[in-house]
Every structure is written in structure tokens, then in C-alpha cells.
Amino acid sequence: MRLQNTGLLIHDEERATQGFTLFSPLMQDQVYLLDMKGDVVHEWTVNGNAYGYAYLLPNGNLLASALAPDAKQEDREGMRYILELDWNGRIIWQCEAPGQHHDFVRLANGNTSFLGFERLSKKAASRVRGGLKGTEIDGEYILGDYIREVTPRGEVDWEWRSEINMEIEKFPLHDFTSREEFSHANSIFDLNGSGYLISSRRSSYLFMIKRETKHVTWSRHEEHWGGQHDAQILENGNLLFFANGFKTQGAGLPYSQVIEMNWKTGEEVWTYRGDPPWTFNSPHISGCQRLASGNTLICEGLWGRIFEITPKGEIVWEYISPYEGWISRGGGNGNWIFRALRYMPNSSQIGGRLSL
């Protein structure tokens, strides 16, 4: 890992997928759009962009989350907003999102879904298995996840709550993790209106929810995924996700992987690892995106590293964020990135506003 270098490190013009890369440094308010040279060609300001994530809608507007003016970043139950900003940074829509965290998605019907935290009842908390004894928040309570869909008018159209709609006992926490949360969902993926694919960090579970019944219809768990992130279904029907790997399968040093899997059979059909494996290692945050070219864009979040690889794992584009921010966990500064996305020059998201 070339920690001493920042900015653009590699650009193979013939094999890299041409486009613009969107990312937001964690603990900062700026959202940046880079060209292939690693230069910022556009940016937005999202006040209190706590989770460092935003993405472009088909109309070119930015969907992002923000803290309410009187909320604190460390308050996981505090008020947040989901915002839609136009290309010039003007807020054209927003809704209240109490306890919102990590991820959100605009649906085809115009509704917006987001993940949120809420306190579990004592009865529900007593059903949570695993985790380190005595590590509940203030020694008293556990936060659970909920999903809420809101209409363009901000009205709640549908809601799912882990306390009510999940068999809590069947999804135990890692033995070495805190019991502050059940179970720290970190991505929500829309299954074409039929439900959602959810990734849970503190248990290394992936599961699908059917929207109509709110039941969990599929789940899979592997310890060595290590609190995976950014689970998604590809156009070929396979599952793609970033396996952080804070617990690695077998002996040896921990390392991260990006895994493409046939979720119906459990077969891993493609996997990316570093060479040697431990040179690619982000034990938290991070993400991945399969590009139209067949290459994969990877965000190795802990190191502020965004890079593109071919199906054979060859690096054809690489960028290290130069933007440092104060990091609440452990103190000090870091250049963490939660997730990154690449948009093609001719995409509706870019809409002719920029050219390479």
C-alpha cells in the first residue's frame, strides 16, 4: 500500500472504463466528482454528511443524507434528513429520517427508502444472541434497525422493523462484537420493488426481505466475510459484495475480498484478493461496483483508496483520496471513504454536463 502517495496513481487509458467517479470523504461535507485524471470537476456541499455517502439520480440530482441542524453526529438516534440536491447544490426535496444511518435508495415509484436506528424493547433485546456481555449502550439498551419508505410528500408508505419482523434469535451477533446494535445494517438494495437485500455487519449476515409479507425469505452467513458491505444483485442475477474480512477464513493474516456469488447455490463465481492477500485489507466501510465494461470499481475505504480492476484482477485505474478528516473512532486523522461510484460520460446522471 502506497500510503505516502495521494491523487491519481494509475490510469491505463486503453483498459480503464471512462467516466466520472463520485465519492465523499468521511467526516466532511463535500461530495466530489472526479474525472479520469483524478481532478475534481464538480462538487456539492451537504451539511452534516455524517455517513459520507451520496449518489446521482437518473436526472442528475444528488441524493444524500444530512444531520438536522441541532443533531450531533455521535447521536445514533438523532434527527437526520434525506436530501435531493440539483446540480447547483440547491435542495429541491427533503424528508425527515430519524436515526437514519448508512444507506438509502430512490425507488422506481418515486418513493425513497432508508435505514434507521431505533431502540429495541427490553423483551426484544433479551432475544439478541451473541456479542460481548455487558456492552449494551449505557449498559441498558440495544439499537435495532428499521427500514422506512416515504413518498415524495414525506409520508410513510411502508415500514419494516427488526424488532417485529425478524426472528432475532436466528441471527446472532459475532461473539467478539459489541451488543450496542442488532445488527448494524450497512446497505439496502432494492429488489425491483419486490423487497430488499440487506447486509448486516455485526453478524456477517446477508438476507432478503419480501416487501409484501415483510418476512426474511433468504439469508446466508459466513464468518470470514467479516462484516461485509455494499451487497447488490448484478444484471446477471449474481450477488456482489465487499467482504471486509476482519476474521479471515483459515490461518494467516486478515484480508478483504470482493466476492461475486450465485446466491441460490452459494457458489463463488468470481473473487478479487490482493497479491499477496493482506495488501488489500479494509476491516470496515468500503464498497464495489460492477461497471458496464465488465471491470469492477472498488473502494478500499480505510485507506481512502478507489481503484478499478479487470476481471483478471489487473489494476487499470487507482486513486488515493488526499482529503483528511477527523476520525471519531480512535482519534487522529484519516482519509476514509464509505463508498464510491463511477458514472459513464453518456449516462443520464451526467446528462451532458461534463465531458472527458
Secondary structure, DSSP 8 states (H G I E B T S, - for coil): --TT--EEEEE-TTTS--SEEEEEETTSSEEEEE-TTS-EEEEEE-TT-TT--EEE-TTS-EEEEEE-TT--TT-TTS-EEEEEE-TTS-EEEEEE-TTEEEEEEE-TTS-EEEEEEEE--HHHHTT---S-TT-SBTTTB-EEEEEEEE-TTS-EEEEEEHHHHS-GGGS---TTS-SSEE--EEEEEE-TTSEEEEEEGGGTEEEEEETTT--EEEEEE-GGG-S-EEEEE-TTS-EEEEE--SS-SSSS----EEEEEETTTTEEEEEE--SSGGGS--SSS-EEEE-TTS-EEEEEGGGTEEEEE-TT--EEEEEE----EE-TTTSSEE--EEEEEEE-TTSTTTTTS---
